[in-house]
Amino acid sequence: MESKLNQLKTRIAEIQDLRKAGALLSWDQQTYMPPGGAAARAEQLATLQKTAHTWFVSDEIGQLLEDLETEAASWDYDSDEASLVRMLTRDYRKARKLPPDLIAEIARVTTLAFEAWTRARQDSDFPLFLPHLEKIVELNIRVAEALGYQECIYDPLLDQFEPDMKTAQVAAIFAELKAELLPLVRAISERLDRVDDSVLHRPTDVDKQWQFGLEVIKDIGFDLERGRQDKSVHPFTTSFSIGDVRLTTRLDPNYFPTALFGTLHECGHGLYEQGIDPALERTSLDDGASLGVHESQSRLWENLIGRSRPFIQHYFPRLQALFPEQLGEVDSETFYRAVNRVQPSLIRVEADEVTYNLHIMLRFELENDMLEGKLRVADVPEAWNAKMQEYLGLVPPNDRLGVLQDVHWSSGLFGYFPTYTLGNLLSVQFFDQAKQEVPDLLDQIASGKFEALLAWLRNAIYRHGRKYTPGELVQRVTGQGLTARNYLNYIRTKFSEIYGL
């Protein structure tokens, strides 16, 4: 049996090598590749992804998993080997339903769609992106039908990013959040003058923004010997190995938080990738438990740490030294309140913590309507603007600030957006648990010490990679399942204090 396990590991390692090579080509496209390379890059990625998929769904892999499955049931459930067989069997059964040519077509279409989206976003030209988005919706429908579903066409797409999660569960979570958040937004809207964020809109040198961001992520534990940061149109993180994790950010000379919190957000993803047990390298377990769990880490470091009073008290003197003209006469409390100002806004990645989830609900509803044929793709901008008016009281002046702002649809990622809200909920659950187990955690953060928090996260979450389903992992770490209670308590407490509610 050990021989079969080693055979399986060898084959999976080779398949992972192909997948990581594809990830490298995708990263290059979004950072350095000239636009003229798009057509050839589309074919390169189609070849790599089709080949990796074909190798994975082979009869050889299926036979090895079948031979090992019964034996693995008697192994220690927490062992790497039992987890490997368990997770690969699940992945294999799903992947067998997807034809290799469909995988290749998705890679080809999305590679070209990204270039079209980049140009369309720059020029606020949705018609330029429209045919690409129509094709992507069609391909996602084919994927959902191939995978199969009983209740909702969105279910199998959501399951690719958040295993075992159903559309109905997401809808119920959103309903619970709406019931609490919308009244809170209305209450805060009557007190907006209590917080002034004009200090954030003073011009600041982008090179110094970049320098400060790198200083912070080094302090909190991102290893620049095993990672790097670059610039991209839309911030993202990707990993080619546990020893090679790439972050990207974007800089705005007229709005400092874009770079700072974008960098912190992506660093949270990067810390997760760097913290995975090296024994899981090249096994397909060397990734996060789910996109929701992954997002919990980016939101934890961005919001629960980066927007916290202890963090800002510690770093504000350094910011003043870098930007004396902009911040010399400002105190840390004013800055803390400014970066936590609640104001309905157009851009999701710059949204405050109270209104952020409303942006996700909008996208979730539009995706469902497109997939179910209730909304023509050509009508998406109009529907987007209507929902922005409904949820946030705003109408984008152009599509660049509206329907074209996110990269996800150009990458074919339907079913992905709900994981952002799930990540928000989990970030607070995990952080509350960390504070229980590290009682002086907030004092440590105020002193610029992050070692204890990072060690706790590595031990509780990061090292396990994909060994457990997200439900199993949350239960192991917090002793309960996913809940909105911790998150809502956090939001109410923090913003009631800021706005005197």
PATIGU-286439 format. One record per residue (C-alpha): residue in one letter; x, y, z. Coordinates in steps of 0.02 Angstrom, whole numbers, m for minus. Layout:
# residues N
NODE  rest      xx      yy      zz
NODE     a       X       Y       Z
...
END
This chain:
# residues 501
NODE  rest      xx      yy      zz
NODE     m       0       0       0
NODE     e     146     117      36
NODE     s     204      91    m143
NODE     k      34     146    m211
NODE     l      35     298     m96
NODE     n     207     347    m160
NODE     q     148     323    m339
NODE     l       1     438    m305
NODE     k     112     570    m225
NODE     t     231     566    m372
NODE     r      94     588    m501
NODE     i       8     727    m402
NODE     a     173     818    m380
NODE     e     197     821    m569
NODE     i      20     884    m595
NODE     q      49    1020    m465
NODE     d     206    1073    m557
NODE     l     101    1103    m713
NODE     r     m29    1200    m615
NODE     k     102    1310    m533
NODE     a     184    1343    m701
NODE     g      14    1402    m761
NODE     a      m4    1512    m608
NODE     l     165    1591    m647
NODE     l     109    1632    m824
NODE     s     m52    1709    m756
NODE     w      44    1813    m629
NODE     d     160    1874    m767
NODE     q      11    1923    m874
NODE     q     m59    2033    m735
NODE     t     107    2114    m689
NODE     y     234    2123    m830
NODE     m     173    2044    m992
NODE     p     149    2166   m1137
NODE     p     m29    2167   m1205
NODE     g      32    2095   m1370
NODE     g      70    1930   m1284
NODE     a    m111    1893   m1240
NODE     a    m155    1779   m1387
NODE     a      m3    1668   m1365
NODE     r     m23    1669   m1175
NODE     a    m202    1610   m1195
NODE     e    m142    1457   m1292
NODE     q       0    1423   m1169
NODE     l    m118    1425   m1021
NODE     a    m247    1321   m1114
NODE     t    m114    1189   m1149
NODE     l     m49    1185    m970
NODE     q    m218    1180    m887
NODE     k    m289    1051   m1007
NODE     t    m136     941    m982
NODE     a    m141     955    m793
NODE     h    m327     913    m794
NODE     t    m305     767    m913
NODE     w    m168     693    m806
NODE     f    m270     714    m648
NODE     v    m430     633    m713
NODE     s    m335     485    m787
NODE     d    m387     307    m750
NODE     e    m217     283    m667
NODE     i    m256     415    m533
NODE     g    m430     345    m513
NODE     q    m366     169    m484
NODE     l    m235     226    m359
NODE     l    m368     322    m260
NODE     e    m488     175    m266
NODE     d    m353      57    m202
NODE     l    m306     177     m62
NODE     e    m478     238      m8
NODE     t    m528      86      95
NODE     e    m357      73     176
NODE     a    m352     259     215
NODE     a    m514     245     314
NODE     s    m416     154     450
NODE     w    m275     282     456
NODE     d    m265     425     581
NODE     y    m392     550     515
NODE     d    m274     696     551
NODE     s    m126     619     461
NODE     d     m61     697     302
NODE     e     m86     534     209
NODE     a    m268     509     260
NODE     s    m306     691     218
NODE     l    m220     675      50
NODE     v    m324     525      m4
NODE     r    m484     601      66
NODE     m    m464     770     m21
NODE     l    m397     701    m184
NODE     t    m542     578    m197
NODE     r    m665     723    m180
NODE     d    m569     827    m307
NODE     y    m555     682    m428
NODE     r    m739     640    m428
NODE     k    m782     819    m469
NODE     a    m645     842    m598
NODE     r    m695     685    m693
NODE     k    m858     771    m737
NODE     l    m770     911    m829
NODE     p    m707     876   m1007
NODE     p    m525     927   m1037
NODE     d    m577    1030   m1188
NODE     l    m691    1133   m1075
NODE     i    m545    1167    m958
NODE     a    m439    1223   m1104
NODE     e    m577    1335   m1171
NODE     i    m600    1419   m1002
NODE     a    m413    1456    m992
NODE     r    m411    1524   m1169
NODE     v    m566    1632   m1150
NODE     t    m520    1704    m980
NODE     t    m343    1748   m1032
NODE     l    m409    1853   m1176
NODE     a    m550    1920   m1067
NODE     f    m427    1989    m941
NODE     e    m343    2095   m1074
NODE     a    m511    2155   m1137
NODE     w    m567    2196    m960
NODE     t    m407    2294    m927
NODE     r    m438    2403   m1080
NODE     a    m625    2416   m1047
NODE     r    m597    2468    m867
NODE     q    m471    2599    m917
NODE     d    m590    2674   m1046
NODE     s    m752    2637    m953
NODE     d    m807    2540   m1106
NODE     f    m921    2396   m1055
NODE     p    m968    2350   m1236
NODE     l    m784    2305   m1264
NODE     f    m794    2178   m1122
NODE     l    m972    2120   m1158
NODE     p    m937    1976   m1282
NODE     h    m804    1906   m1166
NODE     l    m920    1911   m1016
NODE     e   m1059    1828   m1116
NODE     k    m942    1686   m1160
NODE     i    m884    1670    m979
NODE     v   m1064    1657    m917
NODE     e   m1097    1524   m1047
NODE     l    m943    1426    m993
NODE     n    m992    1436    m810
NODE     i   m1164    1368    m851
NODE     r   m1080    1222    m941
NODE     v    m969    1191    m788
NODE     a   m1118    1194    m670
NODE     e   m1218    1076    m779
NODE     a   m1071     957    m795
NODE     l   m1042     953    m608
NODE     g   m1227     936    m574
NODE     y   m1343    1014    m445
NODE     q   m1510     984    m362
NODE     e   m1569    1153    m301
NODE     c   m1475    1297    m382
NODE     i   m1359    1315    m531
NODE     y   m1248    1423    m420
NODE     d   m1217    1280    m298
NODE     p   m1081    1185    m393
NODE     l    m989    1347    m436
NODE     l    m992    1405    m255
NODE     d    m933    1233    m201
NODE     q    m773    1254    m304
NODE     f    m720    1395    m188
NODE     e    m811    1352     m27
NODE     p    m832    1162     m12
NODE     d   m1000    1104      54
NODE     m   m1075    1279      57
NODE     k   m1245    1302     m27
NODE     t   m1322    1454    m108
NODE     a   m1467    1447      14
NODE     q   m1346    1458     161
NODE     v   m1262    1610      86
NODE     a   m1431    1692      56
NODE     a   m1480    1660     238
NODE     i   m1317    1737     299
NODE     f   m1344    1890     190
NODE     a   m1522    1909     256
NODE     e   m1457    1905     436
NODE     l   m1323    2033     395
NODE     k   m1445    2148     304
NODE     a   m1562    2149     453
NODE     e   m1422    2216     565
NODE     l   m1313    2317     446
NODE     l   m1443    2421     353
NODE     p   m1513    2500     513
NODE     l   m1334    2530     572
NODE     v   m1290    2617     409
NODE     r   m1445    2727     426
NODE     a   m1401    2771     606
NODE     i   m1222    2815     560
NODE     s   m1279    2917     410
NODE     e   m1359    3039     531
NODE     r   m1191    3065     617
NODE     l   m1069    3068     473
NODE     d    m999    3236     529
NODE     r    m925    3152     684
NODE     v    m783    3082     578
NODE     d    m677    3182     456
NODE     d    m569    3084     333
NODE     s    m502    3231     232
NODE     v    m327    3192     297
NODE     l    m330    3032     192
NODE     h    m356    3129      32
NODE     r    m200    3236      45
NODE     p     m73    3196     m93
NODE     t      62    3076     m33
NODE     d     216    3014    m123
NODE     v     183    2840    m193
NODE     d     363    2783    m169
NODE     k     349    2819      16
NODE     q     181    2730      20
NODE     w     267    2579     m57
NODE     q     411    2590      68
NODE     f     294    2599     218
NODE     g     191    2452     158
NODE     l     346    2343     141
NODE     e     405    2394     315
NODE     v     239    2344     391
NODE     i     224    2174     307
NODE     k     403    2133     357
NODE     d     361    2179     537
NODE     i     208    2068     543
NODE     g     303    1919     474
NODE     f     295    1911     284
NODE     d     461    1835     229
NODE     l     531    1932      81
NODE     e     659    1794      55
NODE     r     510    1684      10
NODE     g     399    1815     m69
NODE     r     389    1982    m156
NODE     q     269    2122    m196
NODE     d     232    2199    m366
NODE     k     101    2315    m442
NODE     s     m56    2263    m536
NODE     v    m219    2337    m597
NODE     h    m313    2242    m462
NODE     p    m220    2178    m307
NODE     f    m202    1990    m290
NODE     t     m93    1855    m214
NODE     t     m30    1697    m294
NODE     s      87    1559    m238
NODE     f     205    1454    m344
NODE     s     270    1362    m191
NODE     i     277    1386      m3
NODE     g     444    1470     m36
NODE     d     383    1584    m176
NODE     v     228    1687    m134
NODE     r     188    1842    m238
NODE     l      85    1991    m179
NODE     t      27    2137    m283
NODE     t     m45    2306    m235
NODE     r     m93    2469    m318
NODE     l     m50    2647    m270
NODE     d    m153    2806    m272
NODE     p     m60    2970    m243
NODE     n    m220    3053    m184
NODE     y    m288    2919     m67
NODE     f    m163    2838      50
NODE     p    m272    2692     113
NODE     t    m276    2611     m61
NODE     a     m96    2552     m46
NODE     l     m86    2525     142
NODE     f    m241    2418     162
NODE     g    m220    2334      m7
NODE     t     m45    2282      46
NODE     l    m105    2222     217
NODE     h    m248    2127     137
NODE     e    m137    2033      15
NODE     c      m7    2005     149
NODE     g    m138    1910     249
NODE     h    m158    1792     102
NODE     g      31    1781      85
NODE     l      59    1739     269
NODE     y     m64    1595     251
NODE     e      29    1526     100
NODE     q     200    1544     183
NODE     g     135    1461     342
NODE     i      80    1297     263
NODE     d     176    1144     324
NODE     p     319    1113     200
NODE     a     277     927     206
NODE     l     121     969     104
NODE     e     220    1048     m39
NODE     r     171     980    m212
NODE     t      32     871    m140
NODE     s    m119     982    m185
NODE     l    m145    1006       2
NODE     d     m27    1155      m6
NODE     d    m166    1284     m16
NODE     g    m298    1361      96
NODE     a    m445    1261     163
NODE     s    m562    1369      59
NODE     l    m573    1542     m14
NODE     g    m677    1597     136
NODE     v    m543    1538     258
NODE     h    m411    1620     149
NODE     e    m509    1782     146
NODE     s    m526    1776     335
NODE     q    m339    1802     345
NODE     s    m332    1949     226
NODE     r    m477    2033     316
NODE     l    m403    1993     487
NODE     w    m238    2079     447
NODE     e    m318    2220     348
NODE     n    m461    2264     467
NODE     l    m446    2184     638
NODE     i    m261    2227     646
NODE     g    m230    2366     519
NODE     r    m382    2471     560
NODE     s    m368    2442     748
NODE     r    m325    2578     872
NODE     p    m172    2483     943
NODE     f     m96    2459     769
NODE     i    m121    2640     719
NODE     q     m54    2705     884
NODE     h     105    2607     855
NODE     y     134    2654     674
NODE     f      70    2832     669
NODE     p     237    2912     721
NODE     r     319    2824     574
NODE     l     184    2888     457
NODE     q     209    3064     523
NODE     a     396    3050     490
NODE     l     363    2994     311
NODE     f     227    3123     277
NODE     p     260    3273     391
NODE     e     166    3397     282
NODE     q      11    3288     272
NODE     l       9    3217     449
NODE     g     119    3330     554
NODE     e     m28    3418     637
NODE     v    m138    3262     649
NODE     d    m150    3146     800
NODE     s    m166    2957     794
NODE     e    m347    2959     856
NODE     t    m399    3071     712
NODE     f    m311    2954     592
NODE     y    m392    2801     672
NODE     r    m564    2875     651
NODE     a    m526    2930     473
NODE     v    m477    2756     414
NODE     n    m635    2687     496
NODE     r    m755    2817     427
NODE     v    m918    2741     367
NODE     q    m974    2812     202
NODE     p   m1066    2718      63
NODE     s    m942    2712     m81
NODE     l    m927    2652    m259
NODE     i    m772    2542    m246
NODE     r    m783    2375    m155
NODE     v    m599    2359    m107
NODE     e    m603    2531     m25
NODE     a    m770    2506      64
NODE     d    m781    2525     253
NODE     e    m817    2374     362
NODE     v   m1000    2417     388
NODE     t   m1049    2434     205
NODE     y    m925    2310     128
NODE     n   m1042    2160     130
NODE     l   m1175    2257      35
NODE     h   m1055    2260    m112
NODE     i   m1041    2070    m103
NODE     m   m1230    2045     m94
NODE     l   m1249    2147    m253
NODE     r   m1125    2038    m349
NODE     f   m1198    1876    m279
NODE     e   m1373    1925    m339
NODE     l   m1313    1978    m512
NODE     e   m1215    1818    m536
NODE     n   m1366    1711    m492
NODE     d   m1477    1810    m609
NODE     m   m1355    1794    m754
NODE     l   m1333    1607    m729
NODE     e   m1520    1577    m713
NODE     g   m1558    1677    m870
NODE     k   m1654    1811    m775
NODE     l   m1531    1947    m826
NODE     r   m1454    1972    m997
NODE     v   m1268    2006    m988
NODE     a   m1294    2162   m1094
NODE     d   m1408    2230    m957
NODE     v   m1287    2201    m814
NODE     p   m1224    2382    m802
NODE     e   m1402    2446    m781
NODE     a   m1442    2312    m653
NODE     w   m1279    2350    m561
NODE     n   m1321    2533    m548
NODE     a   m1497    2497    m487
NODE     k   m1432    2384    m348
NODE     m   m1300    2513    m300
NODE     q   m1440    2639    m281
NODE     e   m1543    2515    m179
NODE     y   m1406    2458     m61
NODE     l   m1289    2606     m49
NODE     g   m1387    2755    m114
NODE     l   m1259    2786    m251
NODE     v   m1257    2774    m440
NODE     p   m1087    2753    m524
NODE     p   m1051    2896    m645
NODE     n    m970    2772    m765
NODE     d    m939    2586    m784
NODE     r    m758    2599    m730
NODE     l    m820    2643    m556
NODE     g    m963    2520    m572
NODE     v    m978    2354    m659
NODE     l    m798    2352    m725
NODE     q    m710    2381    m559
NODE     d    m674    2199    m513
NODE     v    m559    2078    m605
NODE     h    m653    1920    m552
NODE     w    m777    1898    m694
NODE     s    m640    1919    m823
NODE     s    m552    1773    m737
NODE     g    m709    1666    m747
NODE     l    m735    1667    m559
NODE     f    m923    1648    m537
NODE     g    m964    1586    m361
NODE     y    m812    1672    m286
NODE     f    m883    1834    m217
NODE     p    m980    1759     m68
NODE     t    m815    1699       4
NODE     y    m772    1880      44
NODE     t    m917    1893     164
NODE     l    m883    1720     235
NODE     g    m705    1779     263
NODE     n    m767    1932     357
NODE     l    m867    1822     475
NODE     l    m725    1698     501
NODE     s    m595    1833     528
NODE     v    m684    1888     687
NODE     q    m718    1711     746
NODE     f    m535    1668     729
NODE     f    m473    1831     806
NODE     d    m591    1814     955
NODE     q    m519    1641     985
NODE     a    m341    1707     970
NODE     k    m378    1841    1101
NODE     q    m442    1707    1219
NODE     e    m285    1603    1199
NODE     v    m163    1750    1196
NODE     p    m238    1865    1331
NODE     d    m119    2013    1306
NODE     l    m132    2008    1117
NODE     l    m194    2187    1095
NODE     d     m54    2254    1206
NODE     q      71    2160    1099
NODE     i       0    2237     940
NODE     a      10    2410    1019
NODE     s     196    2376    1045
NODE     g     220    2320     866
NODE     k     242    2138     915
NODE     f     153    2014     802
NODE     e     250    1855     836
NODE     a     123    1778     956
NODE     l     m24    1810     841
NODE     l      66    1742     689
NODE     a     123    1589     786
NODE     w     m56    1556     843
NODE     l    m123    1573     666
NODE     r      11    1460     595
NODE     n     m24    1326     722
NODE     a    m214    1338     718
NODE     i    m244    1370     532
NODE     y     m99    1395     413
NODE     r       2    1235     435
NODE     h    m146    1124     393
NODE     g    m166    1188     215
NODE     r    m312    1093     136
NODE     k    m308     945     254
NODE     y    m480     987     321
NODE     t    m641    1054     247
NODE     p    m679    1232     300
NODE     g    m817    1169     415
NODE     e    m698    1048     500
NODE     l    m564    1180     520
NODE     v    m681    1311     595
NODE     q    m746    1183     719
NODE     r    m570    1131     769
NODE     v    m511    1309     795
NODE     t    m662    1392     876
NODE     g    m765    1248     944
NODE     q    m917    1301     842
NODE     g    m975    1315     663
NODE     l    m980    1470     554
NODE     t   m1083    1607     634
NODE     a   m1118    1791     602
NODE     r   m1137    1828     788
NODE     n    m954    1870     824
NODE     y    m941    1981     671
NODE     l   m1100    2078     707
NODE     n   m1049    2103     889
NODE     y    m882    2171     830
NODE     i    m961    2290     704
NODE     r   m1090    2355     828
NODE     t    m963    2382     966
NODE     k    m829    2465     861
NODE     f    m938    2584     762
NODE     s   m1056    2627     904
NODE     e    m903    2689     998
NODE     i    m836    2787     848
NODE     y   m1003    2868     807
NODE     g   m1074    2884     983
NODE     l   m1227    2776     949
END
